[in-house]
Amino acid sequence: MNKKKLVIFMPIINPGGGVEKNFFIITNYLSTKFNNVTVITLDKSVKKKLSKKINIICPNKSLFDNFGRRAKFLISLIYLFKEILSNYKPTVFCFQGIIYCALLCKITGTKIIIRSNSSPSGWSNNYIKKILYKIIYGFADKIIVNSLNFKRELKEKFNLKSVCIYNPLNKTEIIKNSKIKVKLKFFNKKNLNLISVARFSEQKDHECLIKSINFIKKRNIRLLLIGSGPLKYKIFELIKKLKLTNNIKIISFKKNPFPYIKRSDVFILSSKYEGLPNVLLEAITLNKLIISSDCPTGPKEILDNGKGGLLFETGNFKMLSKKIIFLMKNKKLFNVKKKHALLRLERFNYDKRLNDYLNVINN
Protein backbone atom coordinates (compact mmCIF):
# COMPACT_ATOMS: atom_id res chain seq x y z
CA MET A 1 0.00 0.00 0.00
CA ASN A 2 1.28 3.45 -0.96
CA LYS A 3 1.68 5.84 1.99
CA LYS A 4 1.19 8.94 -0.15
CA LYS A 5 -1.60 11.28 1.04
CA LEU A 6 -4.21 11.58 -1.72
CA VAL A 7 -6.97 14.22 -1.57
CA ILE A 8 -9.75 13.88 -4.16
CA PHE A 9 -11.80 17.00 -4.94
CA MET A 10 -15.40 16.39 -6.07
CA PRO A 11 -17.74 19.13 -4.71
CA ILE A 12 -20.99 18.18 -6.49
CA ILE A 13 -22.67 14.92 -7.48
CA ASN A 14 -25.11 14.93 -10.42
CA PRO A 15 -26.86 11.53 -10.27
CA GLY A 16 -26.17 9.37 -13.29
CA GLY A 17 -23.54 11.65 -14.81
CA GLY A 18 -20.52 10.20 -16.57
CA VAL A 19 -18.09 12.23 -14.46
CA GLU A 20 -19.70 10.87 -11.31
CA LYS A 21 -19.59 7.25 -12.51
CA ASN A 22 -15.88 7.52 -13.18
CA PHE A 23 -15.28 9.35 -9.90
CA PHE A 24 -16.77 6.46 -7.87
CA ILE A 25 -14.97 3.75 -9.87
CA ILE A 26 -11.56 5.44 -9.78
CA THR A 27 -11.78 6.61 -6.14
CA ASN A 28 -12.78 3.19 -4.81
CA TYR A 29 -9.97 1.59 -6.80
CA LEU A 30 -7.39 4.05 -5.47
CA SER A 31 -8.52 3.31 -1.90
CA THR A 32 -7.21 -0.25 -2.42
CA LYS A 33 -3.78 1.10 -3.43
CA PHE A 34 -3.27 3.99 -1.02
CA ASN A 35 -3.44 3.99 2.79
CA ASN A 36 -4.59 7.59 3.00
CA VAL A 37 -7.38 8.71 0.62
CA THR A 38 -9.60 11.69 1.45
CA VAL A 39 -12.60 12.94 -0.55
CA ILE A 40 -13.82 16.53 -0.27
CA THR A 41 -17.45 17.02 -1.28
CA LEU A 42 -20.67 18.79 -0.29
CA ASP A 43 -22.83 15.80 -1.19
CA LYS A 44 -23.50 13.35 1.66
CA SER A 45 -24.79 10.73 -0.80
CA VAL A 46 -21.21 9.74 -1.66
CA LYS A 47 -20.94 7.85 1.63
CA LYS A 48 -23.22 5.12 0.26
CA LYS A 49 -21.04 4.47 -2.77
CA LEU A 50 -17.51 4.97 -1.44
CA SER A 51 -15.36 2.47 0.43
CA LYS A 52 -15.32 2.73 4.20
CA LYS A 53 -11.52 3.04 3.96
CA ILE A 54 -11.93 6.53 2.52
CA ASN A 55 -11.97 9.60 4.74
CA ILE A 56 -14.89 11.77 3.58
CA ILE A 57 -14.87 15.48 4.42
CA CYS A 58 -18.46 16.67 4.07
CA PRO A 59 -20.68 18.90 6.26
CA ASN A 60 -23.18 16.83 8.25
CA LYS A 61 -25.99 19.35 7.89
CA SER A 62 -27.62 20.32 4.60
CA LEU A 63 -26.56 23.95 4.93
CA PHE A 64 -25.34 24.29 1.37
CA ASP A 65 -27.93 22.24 -0.56
CA ASN A 66 -29.60 25.28 -2.11
CA PHE A 67 -26.37 27.07 -2.98
CA GLY A 68 -25.36 27.56 -6.62
CA ARG A 69 -22.64 25.55 -8.37
CA ARG A 70 -19.89 28.18 -8.02
CA ALA A 71 -20.71 28.82 -4.37
CA LYS A 72 -20.40 25.09 -3.68
CA PHE A 73 -17.02 25.02 -5.41
CA LEU A 74 -15.75 27.90 -3.26
CA ILE A 75 -17.03 26.35 -0.02
CA SER A 76 -15.40 23.02 -0.91
CA LEU A 77 -12.22 24.95 -1.63
CA ILE A 78 -12.14 26.16 1.99
CA TYR A 79 -12.24 22.54 3.17
CA LEU A 80 -9.45 21.71 0.71
CA PHE A 81 -7.34 24.63 1.95
CA LYS A 82 -7.69 23.37 5.55
CA GLU A 83 -6.70 19.87 4.43
CA ILE A 84 -3.62 21.16 2.61
CA LEU A 85 -2.52 23.14 5.69
CA SER A 86 -3.05 20.23 8.08
CA ASN A 87 -1.16 17.58 6.09
CA TYR A 88 2.36 17.19 4.85
CA LYS A 89 2.54 17.53 1.06
CA PRO A 90 -0.67 15.84 -0.11
CA THR A 91 -1.33 15.18 -3.78
CA VAL A 92 -4.65 16.59 -4.96
CA PHE A 93 -6.66 14.75 -7.62
CA CYS A 94 -9.31 17.08 -9.03
CA PHE A 95 -12.44 15.87 -10.88
CA GLN A 96 -14.44 19.11 -10.69
CA GLY A 97 -14.02 22.85 -10.15
CA ILE A 98 -10.65 22.60 -11.86
CA ILE A 99 -9.99 26.36 -12.24
CA TYR A 100 -10.57 26.97 -8.52
CA CYS A 101 -8.66 23.91 -7.37
CA ALA A 102 -5.63 24.40 -9.64
CA LEU A 103 -5.31 28.04 -8.60
CA LEU A 104 -5.33 27.15 -4.88
CA CYS A 105 -2.75 24.39 -5.38
CA LYS A 106 -0.50 26.78 -7.31
CA ILE A 107 -0.65 29.34 -4.47
CA THR A 108 0.04 26.72 -1.79
CA GLY A 109 2.68 24.82 -3.76
CA THR A 110 0.61 21.63 -3.70
CA LYS A 111 0.93 18.94 -6.35
CA ILE A 112 -2.24 18.51 -8.40
CA ILE A 113 -3.49 16.08 -11.03
CA ILE A 114 -6.60 17.19 -12.90
CA ARG A 115 -9.03 15.06 -14.88
CA SER A 116 -10.68 17.19 -17.55
CA ASN A 117 -14.05 15.72 -18.43
CA SER A 118 -15.47 17.47 -21.50
CA SER A 119 -14.17 19.18 -24.59
CA PRO A 120 -13.53 22.94 -24.30
CA SER A 121 -15.23 23.32 -27.69
CA GLY A 122 -18.45 24.06 -25.82
CA TRP A 123 -17.14 27.39 -24.56
CA SER A 124 -13.71 28.13 -26.11
CA ASN A 125 -15.15 30.91 -28.28
CA ASN A 126 -15.18 32.96 -25.08
CA TYR A 127 -11.80 34.74 -25.23
CA ILE A 128 -11.46 35.36 -21.47
CA LYS A 129 -12.31 31.76 -20.60
CA LYS A 130 -9.83 30.55 -23.21
CA ILE A 131 -6.98 32.57 -21.65
CA LEU A 132 -7.91 31.47 -18.12
CA TYR A 133 -8.11 27.84 -19.25
CA LYS A 134 -4.65 27.94 -20.80
CA ILE A 135 -2.95 29.66 -17.84
CA ILE A 136 -4.60 27.88 -14.92
CA TYR A 137 -4.67 24.39 -16.46
CA GLY A 138 -0.97 24.95 -17.03
CA PHE A 139 -0.52 25.01 -13.24
CA ALA A 140 -1.35 21.30 -13.02
CA ASP A 141 1.44 18.77 -12.58
CA LYS A 142 -0.49 16.39 -14.81
CA ILE A 143 -3.64 16.69 -16.95
CA ILE A 144 -5.65 13.53 -17.65
CA VAL A 145 -8.17 13.44 -20.52
CA ASN A 146 -10.36 10.57 -21.70
CA SER A 147 -9.91 10.58 -25.47
CA LEU A 148 -7.10 11.03 -27.98
CA ASN A 149 -9.05 13.71 -29.85
CA PHE A 150 -9.42 15.59 -26.58
CA LYS A 151 -5.67 15.32 -26.07
CA ARG A 152 -5.00 16.73 -29.56
CA GLU A 153 -7.50 19.54 -28.96
CA LEU A 154 -5.69 20.64 -25.78
CA LYS A 155 -2.37 20.64 -27.59
CA GLU A 156 -3.58 22.51 -30.69
CA LYS A 157 -5.80 25.10 -28.98
CA PHE A 158 -3.94 25.68 -25.71
CA ASN A 159 -0.49 24.12 -26.16
CA LEU A 160 -1.17 21.94 -23.11
CA LYS A 161 0.30 18.46 -22.71
CA SER A 162 -1.97 15.76 -21.32
CA VAL A 163 -2.23 12.01 -20.76
CA CYS A 164 -5.10 10.09 -22.35
CA ILE A 165 -6.68 7.39 -20.18
CA TYR A 166 -9.84 5.87 -21.60
CA ASN A 167 -12.78 5.38 -19.22
CA PRO A 168 -12.70 2.02 -17.38
CA LEU A 169 -15.74 0.02 -18.46
CA ASN A 170 -17.30 -2.54 -16.13
CA LYS A 171 -19.08 -4.71 -18.69
CA THR A 172 -20.04 -7.41 -16.17
CA GLU A 173 -21.98 -4.96 -14.00
CA ILE A 174 -23.73 -3.36 -16.99
CA ILE A 175 -24.91 -6.71 -18.36
CA LYS A 176 -26.03 -7.86 -14.89
CA ASN A 177 -28.07 -4.68 -14.29
CA SER A 178 -29.64 -4.87 -17.75
CA LYS A 179 -31.38 -8.13 -16.81
CA ILE A 180 -33.63 -6.50 -14.22
CA LYS A 181 -37.25 -6.56 -15.43
CA VAL A 182 -39.03 -3.27 -16.17
CA LYS A 183 -42.49 -2.46 -17.53
CA LEU A 184 -42.26 -0.74 -20.89
CA LYS A 185 -45.24 -1.03 -23.24
CA PHE A 186 -43.98 1.86 -25.36
CA PHE A 187 -41.56 -0.30 -27.35
CA ASN A 188 -42.78 -3.12 -29.61
CA LYS A 189 -41.36 -5.30 -32.35
CA LYS A 190 -43.34 -3.60 -35.13
CA ASN A 191 -41.45 -0.34 -34.66
CA LEU A 192 -37.87 0.86 -34.79
CA ASN A 193 -37.25 1.49 -31.09
CA LEU A 194 -34.84 4.34 -30.38
CA ILE A 195 -33.50 5.48 -27.02
CA SER A 196 -31.47 8.39 -25.67
CA VAL A 197 -30.25 8.70 -22.09
CA ALA A 198 -28.97 12.18 -21.28
CA ARG A 199 -29.45 15.18 -19.02
CA PHE A 200 -31.91 17.72 -20.45
CA SER A 201 -29.46 20.57 -21.07
CA GLU A 202 -28.21 22.69 -23.97
CA GLN A 203 -25.14 20.48 -24.33
CA LYS A 204 -27.20 17.35 -25.12
CA ASP A 205 -29.27 19.06 -27.88
CA HIS A 206 -32.50 17.06 -27.55
CA GLU A 207 -34.13 19.61 -29.85
CA CYS A 208 -32.11 18.27 -32.80
CA LEU A 209 -33.20 14.72 -31.98
CA ILE A 210 -36.89 15.64 -31.68
CA LYS A 211 -36.85 17.61 -34.94
CA SER A 212 -35.39 14.59 -36.71
CA ILE A 213 -38.30 12.43 -35.52
CA ASN A 214 -40.73 15.13 -36.61
CA PHE A 215 -39.17 14.97 -40.07
CA ILE A 216 -40.07 11.26 -40.33
CA LYS A 217 -43.00 11.00 -37.89
CA LYS A 218 -45.30 9.09 -40.26
CA ARG A 219 -43.04 6.08 -40.00
CA ASN A 220 -43.11 3.34 -37.35
CA ILE A 221 -40.69 4.92 -34.91
CA ARG A 222 -40.66 5.11 -31.12
CA LEU A 223 -38.17 7.27 -29.23
CA LEU A 224 -37.70 6.97 -25.47
CA LEU A 225 -35.94 9.84 -23.68
CA ILE A 226 -34.59 9.14 -20.18
CA GLY A 227 -33.25 11.95 -18.03
CA SER A 228 -33.74 15.00 -15.87
CA GLY A 229 -32.46 18.55 -16.04
CA PRO A 230 -33.37 22.23 -16.48
CA LEU A 231 -34.76 21.87 -20.03
CA LYS A 232 -37.04 18.90 -19.39
CA TYR A 233 -40.27 20.97 -19.45
CA LYS A 234 -39.17 22.84 -22.58
CA ILE A 235 -38.48 19.54 -24.36
CA PHE A 236 -41.84 18.15 -23.27
CA GLU A 237 -43.60 21.24 -24.65
CA LEU A 238 -41.76 20.89 -27.99
CA ILE A 239 -42.95 17.29 -28.28
CA LYS A 240 -46.55 18.38 -27.67
CA LYS A 241 -46.26 21.30 -30.10
CA LEU A 242 -45.05 18.99 -32.88
CA LYS A 243 -47.78 16.44 -32.03
CA LEU A 244 -45.24 13.69 -31.40
CA THR A 245 -46.62 12.29 -28.14
CA ASN A 246 -47.37 8.96 -29.87
CA ASN A 247 -43.79 8.74 -31.15
CA ILE A 248 -41.76 10.17 -28.26
CA LYS A 249 -42.00 9.40 -24.56
CA ILE A 250 -40.08 10.99 -21.66
CA ILE A 251 -39.39 9.15 -18.43
CA SER A 252 -37.47 10.54 -15.47
CA PHE A 253 -33.86 9.79 -14.63
CA LYS A 254 -33.19 6.16 -13.73
CA LYS A 255 -30.31 4.97 -11.58
CA ASN A 256 -30.32 1.86 -13.74
CA PRO A 257 -31.19 2.73 -17.38
CA PHE A 258 -29.71 -0.51 -18.73
CA PRO A 259 -32.93 -2.60 -18.90
CA TYR A 260 -34.46 0.15 -21.06
CA ILE A 261 -31.41 0.34 -23.32
CA LYS A 262 -31.47 -3.44 -23.66
CA ARG A 263 -35.04 -3.35 -24.99
CA SER A 264 -34.22 -0.74 -27.66
CA ASP A 265 -32.87 -1.25 -31.18
CA VAL A 266 -30.77 1.88 -31.56
CA PHE A 267 -29.10 4.29 -29.13
CA ILE A 268 -28.87 7.94 -30.20
CA LEU A 269 -26.54 10.64 -28.84
CA SER A 270 -27.20 14.18 -30.11
CA SER A 271 -24.70 16.18 -28.01
CA LYS A 272 -23.02 19.42 -29.09
CA TYR A 273 -19.83 18.44 -27.24
CA GLU A 274 -18.60 15.69 -24.92
CA GLY A 275 -15.39 14.28 -23.46
CA LEU A 276 -15.78 10.56 -23.92
CA PRO A 277 -19.47 9.67 -23.46
CA ASN A 278 -19.77 6.68 -21.12
CA VAL A 279 -23.32 6.07 -22.27
CA LEU A 280 -22.13 5.05 -25.76
CA LEU A 281 -19.78 2.46 -24.26
CA GLU A 282 -22.63 1.12 -22.11
CA ALA A 283 -25.01 0.87 -25.08
CA ILE A 284 -22.36 -0.94 -27.16
CA THR A 285 -21.83 -3.37 -24.26
CA LEU A 286 -25.55 -4.19 -24.53
CA ASN A 287 -25.09 -4.83 -28.27
CA LYS A 288 -26.97 -1.76 -29.48
CA LEU A 289 -26.34 0.07 -32.71
CA ILE A 290 -25.20 3.67 -32.19
CA ILE A 291 -26.14 6.83 -34.05
CA SER A 292 -24.19 9.79 -32.69
CA SER A 293 -23.42 13.39 -33.48
CA ASP A 294 -19.85 13.84 -34.65
CA CYS A 295 -19.24 16.26 -31.80
CA PRO A 296 -15.93 17.02 -30.09
CA THR A 297 -14.78 14.79 -28.51
CA GLY A 298 -15.24 11.04 -28.19
CA PRO A 299 -18.03 9.66 -30.41
CA LYS A 300 -15.94 9.45 -33.60
CA GLU A 301 -13.15 7.80 -31.62
CA ILE A 302 -15.46 5.27 -29.96
CA LEU A 303 -17.14 4.41 -33.30
CA ASP A 304 -13.89 4.24 -35.32
CA ASN A 305 -14.94 6.98 -37.74
CA GLY A 306 -18.25 5.23 -38.42
CA LYS A 307 -17.11 1.61 -38.65
CA GLY A 308 -18.82 0.85 -35.34
CA GLY A 309 -21.92 3.01 -35.82
CA LEU A 310 -23.34 5.99 -37.69
CA LEU A 311 -22.23 9.62 -37.30
CA PHE A 312 -24.10 12.76 -38.29
CA GLU A 313 -23.12 16.42 -38.38
CA THR A 314 -23.68 18.05 -34.99
CA GLY A 315 -27.01 19.90 -34.89
CA ASN A 316 -28.10 18.68 -38.35
CA PHE A 317 -31.53 17.13 -37.66
CA LYS A 318 -32.20 16.40 -41.35
CA MET A 319 -28.99 14.40 -41.62
CA LEU A 320 -29.92 12.51 -38.46
CA SER A 321 -33.38 11.69 -39.86
CA LYS A 322 -31.78 10.36 -43.05
CA LYS A 323 -29.53 8.07 -40.97
CA ILE A 324 -32.57 6.69 -39.15
CA ILE A 325 -34.48 6.10 -42.42
CA PHE A 326 -31.37 4.47 -43.92
CA LEU A 327 -31.22 2.00 -41.01
CA MET A 328 -34.87 1.13 -41.40
CA LYS A 329 -34.16 0.08 -44.98
CA ASN A 330 -30.79 -1.58 -44.31
CA LYS A 331 -31.19 -3.53 -41.08
CA LYS A 332 -28.43 -5.98 -42.04
CA LEU A 333 -25.92 -3.20 -41.34
CA PHE A 334 -26.91 -3.40 -37.68
CA ASN A 335 -24.97 -6.61 -37.05
CA VAL A 336 -21.81 -5.60 -38.95
CA LYS A 337 -21.40 -2.30 -37.13
CA LYS A 338 -22.41 -3.68 -33.74
CA LYS A 339 -19.84 -6.48 -34.05
CA HIS A 340 -17.08 -4.02 -34.89
CA ALA A 341 -17.98 -1.73 -31.97
CA LEU A 342 -18.05 -4.66 -29.51
CA LEU A 343 -14.60 -5.84 -30.57
CA ARG A 344 -13.17 -2.34 -30.05
CA LEU A 345 -14.40 -2.13 -26.45
CA GLU A 346 -11.13 -3.74 -25.38
CA ARG A 347 -9.64 -0.21 -25.38
CA PHE A 348 -11.76 0.47 -22.29
CA ASN A 349 -10.63 -2.59 -20.33
CA TYR A 350 -11.63 -2.06 -16.70
CA ASP A 351 -8.47 -3.28 -14.94
CA LYS A 352 -5.96 -1.88 -17.44
CA ARG A 353 -7.42 1.63 -17.46
CA LEU A 354 -7.61 1.79 -13.64
CA ASN A 355 -3.98 0.70 -13.49
CA ASP A 356 -3.16 3.63 -15.81
CA TYR A 357 -4.51 6.03 -13.17
CA LEU A 358 -2.35 4.40 -10.52
CA ASN A 359 0.75 4.77 -12.69
CA VAL A 360 0.11 8.48 -13.32
CA ILE A 361 -0.30 9.19 -9.58
CA ASN A 362 2.75 7.12 -8.59
CA ASN A 363 4.95 8.83 -11.16
C-alpha positions in Angstrom: 0.0 0.0 0.0 1.3 3.4 -1.0 1.7 5.8 2.0 1.2 8.9 -0.1 -1.6 11.3 1.0 -4.2 11.6 -1.7 -7.0 14.2 -1.6 -9.8 13.9 -4.2 -11.8 17.0 -4.9 -15.4 16.4 -6.1 -17.7 19.1 -4.7 -21.0 18.2 -6.5 -22.7 14.9 -7.5 -25.1 14.9 -10.4 -26.9 11.5 -10.3 -26.2 9.4 -13.3 -23.5 11.7 -14.8 -20.5 10.2 -16.6 -18.1 12.2 -14.5 -19.7 10.9 -11.3 -19.6 7.3 -12.5 -15.9 7.5 -13.2 -15.3 9.3 -9.9 -16.8 6.5 -7.9 -15.0 3.8 -9.9 -11.6 5.4 -9.8 -11.8 6.6 -6.1 -12.8 3.2 -4.8 -10.0 1.6 -6.8 -7.4 4.0 -5.5 -8.5 3.3 -1.9 -7.2 -0.2 -2.4 -3.8 1.1 -3.4 -3.3 4.0 -1.0 -3.4 4.0 2.8 -4.6 7.6 3.0 -7.4 8.7 0.6 -9.6 11.7 1.5 -12.6 12.9 -0.5 -13.8 16.5 -0.3 -17.5 17.0 -1.3 -20.7 18.8 -0.3 -22.8 15.8 -1.2 -23.5 13.4 1.7 -24.8 10.7 -0.8 -21.2 9.7 -1.7 -20.9 7.9 1.6 -23.2 5.1 0.3 -21.0 4.5 -2.8 -17.5 5.0 -1.4 -15.4 2.5 0.4 -15.3 2.7 4.2 -11.5 3.0 4.0 -11.9 6.5 2.5 -12.0 9.6 4.7 -14.9 11.8 3.6 -14.9 15.5 4.4 -18.5 16.7 4.1 -20.7 18.9 6.3 -23.2 16.8 8.3 -26.0 19.4 7.9 -27.6 20.3 4.6 -26.6 24.0 4.9 -25.3 24.3 1.4 -27.9 22.2 -0.6 -29.6 25.3 -2.1 -26.4 27.1 -3.0 -25.4 27.6 -6.6 -22.6 25.6 -8.4 -19.9 28.2 -8.0 -20.7 28.8 -4.4 -20.4 25.1 -3.7 -17.0 25.0 -5.4 -15.8 27.9 -3.3 -17.0 26.3 0.0 -15.4 23.0 -0.9 -12.2 25.0 -1.6 -12.1 26.2 2.0 -12.2 22.5 3.2 -9.5 21.7 0.7 -7.3 24.6 2.0 -7.7 23.4 5.5 -6.7 19.9 4.4 -3.6 21.2 2.6 -2.5 23.1 5.7 -3.0 20.2 8.1 -1.2 17.6 6.1 2.4 17.2 4.8 2.5 17.5 1.1 -0.7 15.8 -0.1 -1.3 15.2 -3.8 -4.7 16.6 -5.0 -6.7 14.7 -7.6 -9.3 17.1 -9.0 -12.4 15.9 -10.9 -14.4 19.1 -10.7 -14.0 22.8 -10.2 -10.7 22.6 -11.9 -10.0 26.4 -12.2 -10.6 27.0 -8.5 -8.7 23.9 -7.4 -5.6 24.4 -9.6 -5.3 28.0 -8.6 -5.3 27.1 -4.9 -2.8 24.4 -5.4 -0.5 26.8 -7.3 -0.6 29.3 -4.5 0.0 26.7 -1.8 2.7 24.8 -3.8 0.6 21.6 -3.7 0.9 18.9 -6.4 -2.2 18.5 -8.4 -3.5 16.1 -11.0 -6.6 17.2 -12.9 -9.0 15.1 -14.9 -10.7 17.2 -17.6 -14.1 15.7 -18.4 -15.5 17.5 -21.5 -14.2 19.2 -24.6 -13.5 22.9 -24.3 -15.2 23.3 -27.7 -18.4 24.1 -25.8 -17.1 27.4 -24.6 -13.7 28.1 -26.1 -15.2 30.9 -28.3 -15.2 33.0 -25.1 -11.8 34.7 -25.2 -11.5 35.4 -21.5 -12.3 31.8 -20.6 -9.8 30.6 -23.2 -7.0 32.6 -21.7 -7.9 31.5 -18.1 -8.1 27.8 -19.3 -4.6 27.9 -20.8 -2.9 29.7 -17.8 -4.6 27.9 -14.9 -4.7 24.4 -16.5 -1.0 24.9 -17.0 -0.5 25.0 -13.2 -1.4 21.3 -13.0 1.4 18.8 -12.6 -0.5 16.4 -14.8 -3.6 16.7 -17.0 -5.7 13.5 -17.7 -8.2 13.4 -20.5 -10.4 10.6 -21.7 -9.9 10.6 -25.5 -7.1 11.0 -28.0 -9.0 13.7 -29.9 -9.4 15.6 -26.6 -5.7 15.3 -26.1 -5.0 16.7 -29.6 -7.5 19.5 -29.0 -5.7 20.6 -25.8 -2.4 20.6 -27.6 -3.6 22.5 -30.7 -5.8 25.1 -29.0 -3.9 25.7 -25.7 -0.5 24.1 -26.2 -1.2 21.9 -23.1 0.3 18.5 -22.7 -2.0 15.8 -21.3 -2.2 12.0 -20.8 -5.1 10.1 -22.4 -6.7 7.4 -20.2 -9.8 5.9 -21.6 -12.8 5.4 -19.2 -12.7 2.0 -17.4 -15.7 0.0 -18.5 -17.3 -2.5 -16.1 -19.1 -4.7 -18.7 -20.0 -7.4 -16.2 -22.0 -5.0 -14.0 -23.7 -3.4 -17.0 -24.9 -6.7 -18.4 -26.0 -7.9 -14.9 -28.1 -4.7 -14.3 -29.6 -4.9 -17.7 -31.4 -8.1 -16.8 -33.6 -6.5 -14.2 -37.3 -6.6 -15.4 -39.0 -3.3 -16.2 -42.5 -2.5 -17.5 -42.3 -0.7 -20.9 -45.2 -1.0 -23.2 -44.0 1.9 -25.4 -41.6 -0.3 -27.3 -42.8 -3.1 -29.6 -41.4 -5.3 -32.3 -43.3 -3.6 -35.1 -41.5 -0.3 -34.7 -37.9 0.9 -34.8 -37.2 1.5 -31.1 -34.8 4.3 -30.4 -33.5 5.5 -27.0 -31.5 8.4 -25.7 -30.3 8.7 -22.1 -29.0 12.2 -21.3 -29.4 15.2 -19.0 -31.9 17.7 -20.5 -29.5 20.6 -21.1 -28.2 22.7 -24.0 -25.1 20.5 -24.3 -27.2 17.4 -25.1 -29.3 19.1 -27.9 -32.5 17.1 -27.5 -34.1 19.6 -29.8 -32.1 18.3 -32.8 -33.2 14.7 -32.0 -36.9 15.6 -31.7 -36.8 17.6 -34.9 -35.4 14.6 -36.7 -38.3 12.4 -35.5 -40.7 15.1 -36.6 -39.2 15.0 -40.1 -40.1 11.3 -40.3 -43.0 11.0 -37.9 -45.3 9.1 -40.3 -43.0 6.1 -40.0 -43.1 3.3 -37.3 -40.7 4.9 -34.9 -40.7 5.1 -31.1 -38.2 7.3 -29.2 -37.7 7.0 -25.5 -35.9 9.8 -23.7 -34.6 9.1 -20.2 -33.2 11.9 -18.0 -33.7 15.0 -15.9 -32.5 18.5 -16.0 -33.4 22.2 -16.5 -34.8 21.9 -20.0 -37.0 18.9 -19.4 -40.3 21.0 -19.4 -39.2 22.8 -22.6 -38.5 19.5 -24.4 -41.8 18.1 -23.3 -43.6 21.2 -24.7 -41.8 20.9 -28.0 -43.0 17.3 -28.3 -46.5 18.4 -27.7 -46.3 21.3 -30.1 -45.0 19.0 -32.9 -47.8 16.4 -32.0 -45.2 13.7 -31.4 -46.6 12.3 -28.1 -47.4 9.0 -29.9 -43.8 8.7 -31.2 -41.8 10.2 -28.3 -42.0 9.4 -24.6 -40.1 11.0 -21.7 -39.4 9.2 -18.4 -37.5 10.5 -15.5 -33.9 9.8 -14.6 -33.2 6.2 -13.7 -30.3 5.0 -11.6 -30.3 1.9 -13.7 -31.2 2.7 -17.4 -29.7 -0.5 -18.7 -32.9 -2.6 -18.9 -34.5 0.2 -21.1 -31.4 0.3 -23.3 -31.5 -3.4 -23.7 -35.0 -3.3 -25.0 -34.2 -0.7 -27.7 -32.9 -1.3 -31.2 -30.8 1.9 -31.6 -29.1 4.3 -29.1 -28.9 7.9 -30.2 -26.5 10.6 -28.8 -27.2 14.2 -30.1 -24.7 16.2 -28.0 -23.0 19.4 -29.1 -19.8 18.4 -27.2 -18.6 15.7 -24.9 -15.4 14.3 -23.5 -15.8 10.6 -23.9 -19.5 9.7 -23.5 -19.8 6.7 -21.1 -23.3 6.1 -22.3 -22.1 5.0 -25.8 -19.8 2.5 -24.3 -22.6 1.1 -22.1 -25.0 0.9 -25.1 -22.4 -0.9 -27.2 -21.8 -3.4 -24.3 -25.5 -4.2 -24.5 -25.1 -4.8 -28.3 -27.0 -1.8 -29.5 -26.3 0.1 -32.7 -25.2 3.7 -32.2 -26.1 6.8 -34.1 -24.2 9.8 -32.7 -23.4 13.4 -33.5 -19.8 13.8 -34.7 -19.2 16.3 -31.8 -15.9 17.0 -30.1 -14.8 14.8 -28.5 -15.2 11.0 -28.2 -18.0 9.7 -30.4 -15.9 9.5 -33.6 -13.2 7.8 -31.6 -15.5 5.3 -30.0 -17.1 4.4 -33.3 -13.9 4.2 -35.3 -14.9 7.0 -37.7 -18.3 5.2 -38.4 -17.1 1.6 -38.7 -18.8 0.9 -35.3 -21.9 3.0 -35.8 -23.3 6.0 -37.7 -22.2 9.6 -37.3 -24.1 12.8 -38.3 -23.1 16.4 -38.4 -23.7 18.1 -35.0 -27.0 19.9 -34.9 -28.1 18.7 -38.3 -31.5 17.1 -37.7 -32.2 16.4 -41.4 -29.0 14.4 -41.6 -29.9 12.5 -38.5 -33.4 11.7 -39.9 -31.8 10.4 -43.0 -29.5 8.1 -41.0 -32.6 6.7 -39.1 -34.5 6.1 -42.4 -31.4 4.5 -43.9 -31.2 2.0 -41.0 -34.9 1.1 -41.4 -34.2 0.1 -45.0 -30.8 -1.6 -44.3 -31.2 -3.5 -41.1 -28.4 -6.0 -42.0 -25.9 -3.2 -41.3 -26.9 -3.4 -37.7 -25.0 -6.6 -37.1 -21.8 -5.6 -38.9 -21.4 -2.3 -37.1 -22.4 -3.7 -33.7 -19.8 -6.5 -34.0 -17.1 -4.0 -34.9 -18.0 -1.7 -32.0 -18.1 -4.7 -29.5 -14.6 -5.8 -30.6 -13.2 -2.3 -30.1 -14.4 -2.1 -26.4 -11.1 -3.7 -25.4 -9.6 -0.2 -25.4 -11.8 0.5 -22.3 -10.6 -2.6 -20.3 -11.6 -2.1 -16.7 -8.5 -3.3 -14.9 -6.0 -1.9 -17.4 -7.4 1.6 -17.5 -7.6 1.8 -13.6 -4.0 0.7 -13.5 -3.2 3.6 -15.8 -4.5 6.0 -13.2 -2.3 4.4 -10.5 0.8 4.8 -12.7 0.1 8.5 -13.3 -0.3 9.2 -9.6 2.8 7.1 -8.6 5.0 8.8 -11.2 
